[in-house]
Amino acid sequence: MSKAELVEKIATEAGLTKADAEKAVNAFVNVVTDSLKAGEDVTLVGFGTFSTGERGERQGRNPQTGETITIAARKVVKFKPGKALKEEVDS
């Protein structure tokens, strides 16, 4: 599902205009992004938890040359689905 499709479905479901639904989606994305940047987890009970983690430095290979390279450490975003979401998807 694309962002435009998500906005359209939210507008229909919530009885909002597409412009208002797009503002809501953008606000949600911005708040989650800012929270994760600040090192805070975002938990939506029943849906899931967004969090950050550290991926350590590791060795990899350049697929074109086969040369060993060092891949730098970095932060990664994680999502752990909630129980209700898992059950709904599984049914």
Sequence and secondary structure as in RCSB ss.txt:
>XXXX:A:sequence
MSKAELVEKIATEAGLTKADAEKAVNAFVNVVTDSLKAGEDVTLVGFGTFSTGERGERQGRNPQTGETITIAARK
VVKFKPGKALKEEVDS
>XXXX:A:secstr
  HHHHHHHHHHHHT  HHHHHHHHHHHHHHHHHHHHTT  EEETTTEEEEEEEE  EEEE TTT  EEEE  EE
EEEEEE HHHHHHHH 
